[in-house]
Amino acid sequence: MDSAAVEIDGSVMEGGGQILRVSAALSCITGSAIKIIKIRAGRSTPGLRPQHLTGLQLLSDLCSGSLQGASIGSTDISLTPGKVRSGNHTADTQTAGSVCLLLQAALPCALYADAASQLLLKGGTNAEMAPQIDYTVKVFKPVVEKFGVHFDCDIRMRGYYPKGGGEVVVTAQPLKELQPVSMTDRGNITKIHGRAFVAGVLPFKLAKDMSAAAVRTIRKEIKELYINIQAVQEKEKAYGNGNGIISSLIGPGEAAAAVRMMMIVMMSLTLLPPPQLIIFMALAKGTSRIRTGAVTLHTQTAIHIAEQLTQAKFTITKSEDELSSGVTYIIECQGSGVVNPNL
């Protein structure tokens, strides 16, 4: 391993897989070799799990890198990146590991290639403890487009715990540099859209019951609002058994909020959970500002790694929110302005 490699402590703060994703992605983009130690020390089963190993292998493939020490259970790995390359890349967790988390790590890297990249991601599309693929398409995608990002997401097959089996194809376009964003105005909610779904052996009645319960719950809090929670039975394009409910809040503000059903009634929630945006803020040229609710340890960890591997500087300011009784925070970032050397 190169003696000049930046050492990343995988046990700091939340001590989870996000440290891997953010640090490996930034390594690929900035060209800085890294060594990550004490991987996932904060988890009940430390070290690399299949989805983490798959993600690292995908990133190494994307940047023509040299990956050392990476195997199931590994607690130390080294990554020496090369040139980010376009073309077709495949990652298969062979489990229900989240394809959305694979995308979170790989997408920023693909933006710094010399041409379009196609990512075939296999695993779980609607997994617990990870973003849902619907959330990625309906919320994450339009928000990161504000940074200048352009990508398409084709859900070919949905996959559920424990077998996975989902397939998503993402086509990402390269860019010269990311633009800063300002998302501090939440705006008023005008519509609520969503889908209550069942797949496999689960009965369609369950989807209809979930939809009806969701509408009743929302109506208790908001009397006059357009609500459409569609009941869906997934058949041909679903592998395994699963059910869930996804809802999006639509408004005229600078960003649309999306939260799981149980969180919708807690209207103090704001724009987009910021951990997913930290890497884009850190790479953008200029100052980005977003409003959020409580700044979680997950977010703080992403900021810590971004500041360690880029020249970005973050500040967090408490802000009274006139639209709710809760306190919100403004996360501001002086971005490092990383330019794509391949364009």
N, C-alpha and C positions, 0 to 999 in steps of 0.2 A: 504494500500500500504506500502511496506517495506520502512522504513525511509532511507535506504541506496541506494534507487533507484536513478539513474542518471536522472536529470531533463533536458529535451530537449526543447528548445524554438522553436516552430514551426513557429514563425514569423520572424526568423532571415534570412537575406540575401534574397534569392528568395522567401521564405515563402510559398512553395508549397508542393505538394504530395511527392516529392523526399525525403524530410526530414523524412517523415513517413516510406518510403520504406527502406532507408538506416539504420535508427536508429533501426527499428524493426528487420530487418534482422541481424544486428550486435548484438542486444540484444539476439536473439535466439542462435547465434553461440558462443558468449562469456559467456553466462549465466548471464549477468548483467541485473537486473531489471531496467526498465525505466519508466518515466512518461513524456509524451509529452503534452505540453500546447500550447495554442494559435495556434491550428492546422489550417494550410492553411490560416493564417491571411492575407497573401499577395494576396489572390484571391478575385474575385468579389463575390463569394458565399463561405465564410469561412466554416470551419468544414469538417467533413467527408462526401464525396459523396459515392454512392453505390460501385464504384470500389475500393475506398480506404478502406471502411469497409470490403469488400470481401477479399482484400489483407491482412488486419490485422488478420481476422479470419483464413485465410489459414496459415499464419505464426504461429499463436498461436497453431493451430492444428499440424503443423510440429514439434514444440518444446514442445508439451504437456504442454503448458503454461496456465496461468490464465490471461484473458483479461478483463479489467474493464472499464466501461464508454463508450464503443464503440457502437454507434448507429448513424443513419443518422443525420448529423448536429452537432455531438459532436465536441467540441473544445479541450477537455482534455481527454486523455486515459492513462491507466496504463497497462503494460505488465510485468508479472513475468514469465520468461521462465523455462521450465524443461528440460528433456532430448530430444534431437533431435531424432525423430523416423522415421524409413523407412516405406515402405508400400505404400498404395494407398491413395491419398488425392485429394479432389475435391473442386474447387472454381468456382462459377457461379455468375457473376456480374448481370445477368438478365437484362442487358442493353448492349450498345455497348462499354462499358468500356474495355480498352485494355487488352487482354490476355498477350501481350508482357510485359506490366508493371507488371502484376502479376508474370510473369516468372522472371523478373529482381530481384524481392524481394525474391522469393521462391527458386530459383536455388542455391544461395550461401548456404542457410540453408541445403538443401538436400545433399550437398556435405559432411556435417559433421554428417550424419547418420551412422548406423552400417551396412547398406545394401542398395541395390538399392531402389529408390523411384519412384513412378509413379504419375504424376500430371495431372489430367484432368481439363483443364482450359477452361471456357466458357465465351464468350463475343464477343468483336470486334477484328477481326484479322488485319484489315486494317483501323485503325481509325486515325483521324486527331490529331495533337499534341501528337503523340506517335509513337514509332518505328513500322514499318510494319513487319508482320510475315515473309515476304520474306527477309527483312533486318536481322532479328534475325537468320534465317537459313543460309543465304549466307555470312553474314559478322560477326555478333556477335559470332556465334558458332565457326568458325575456329579461331577467335582471342582468345577467352577464352580458347580454347583447348591448347594454348601455355602456359597457367598457369597449365596445367595438368588436366583440366576439361573434362569430357566425358559425353555428353548427346545426346539423340536422340529426334527428334521433328516430330511428325506425325500430319500433318494438315488434320483433318477429315472433317471439314466444315469451309468455310470462312464466316465471318459475318461482316455486314456493318452497318453504322449509318442509322437510329436511333435505330433499333431493336437488333442489334448484332446477336446472334444465332450461332456464330462460335464455333468450338470445336477443341482444340489442345491437344494432349497427349504427355507429355514430360517424358522420362525415364532418370533419372540421377543416375550416379554411384558415390559412396562415394570415398573419397580420404583421405590419411593420412595428407597431408599438401599441400598447393598451392605453386607452384614454381614461382620465379620472372621472369619477361620478359624484353626483350630489343627490343623496336620497334621504332627505330629512323631513320632507312633507308627506305625512301618511295619507292625507286626503280622506274623503268620506266614503264609506262603503255604500255601493249602489246595487250590487248583485252578489248572490252567493251561488256558485255552481259546484257540482260534485258528482261523485259516482260511488255507489255502494255495490260492491261486486262479490260474487261467489264463483268458485271454479272447482272442477272435479266432481266429487260425489255430493257436495253441499247443495241443498235445495235452493231454488230460486226464491222461495218464500223468505228465506233468511235475508237475502238482499233487499227485498221489499220492506221487511220489518225494520232493517237498519235504516233505510231511507226515510221511512215514516217517523222513526224515533228521532232521527237527526233534525228533521223539519220541526217536530214538536219542541225539541230542545232550543232550537234557534228562535222560534216564535215566542218563547217565554222571555227572551232578552230583547228581541227586535220585532216589533209588531208589523211595521210597514216596510217590506223589502221583498224584492223578487228572489225567490229561492227555487232552485232546480237541482235536486239530488237524484240523479238517475239510478235506477236499479238495473244491474247488468249481470247476466250469466255468461261467463266466459267458457267457450267450448273448444273450438279448433286451435286457438292460439294460446293455450294454457297447458302447463305441465304440472301435474300434482294437484293437491287440494289446498284451497286457500280462500280467505275472505278478508274484507277490509273496507274502509271508507275513507275517501279523500275529498276534502272540500277546499275551495278557493274563494277568497274574498276579493271582489273586483271593485275598484274605485278609480277616481280621476287623478289621484295623487301621483307622485313620481315613481311609486312602486306598488305592485299588488301584493298583499300579504296572503300567505297560505299556511294553514295550520291544521293539525289533525282535529277530528271532530270534537274530542274532549277538550280541546283548547280554544275552540271558537268562542265559547261563552265567556272566556276570560279576555275580554276585548282590550285589555292592556297590552297584549302582544302586538308587536309592531311590524316592521318590514320583513326582512328575511333573516333567519338565524345567521349571524355574521361569520362563523368559522369558515364557511364555504367561500366567502368573499375576500378574506384576508389576503390570500395569495395574489388575487387580481389587484387589490389596492396597493400591495407592496410593489408590484411590477409596473404599474401604470406610471405615465409621465405626468406629474402634477399632483395636486391635492385632492383627495377623495374624502367625502364625509357621508356617513350613514347614521341614521337613528335606529336604536335598538332598545330592547328591554334590558333585563339584568345581564351584565357582562359575565358570561359563564367561564368556568375554568377551561372549558374546551376552546373558547375564543381567546382567552389569555395565552393559552399554550400555542395556538397558531401564530399569534402576534410575536411571542418570544422567538419562535423558530424563524419567522420571516425577518425579524430584525437581526438575527444572528447570521443569516445567509444573504441578505441584501443590504443596501444602504437606506432602506425605508425606515421612517421614524413615525411611530404611532403615539397618539395622545387620546385619552378617554376623559370626557367631560360630562358631569351630571347635568341633566336638563329637565326642568319641569315640563310636563306634557299637558297642554291645554285641552287635549281631546280625551283625556282619561284622568282618573284620580291618582294613577301610578306615576312613578318616576321613570324617565327614560334617560338614555345616555347617547351622546354623540361620539362616535369613533372617527377620528380624523387621521389621515395618513399622508405624509409627504412621500410620495412614491419614488422608487429608485429609477424609473424611466428606462427599463431594460429594452434595448432595441434588437430586433430580429436581425442577426448578421447574415442570414441565409436569403434575404430578399434584397 
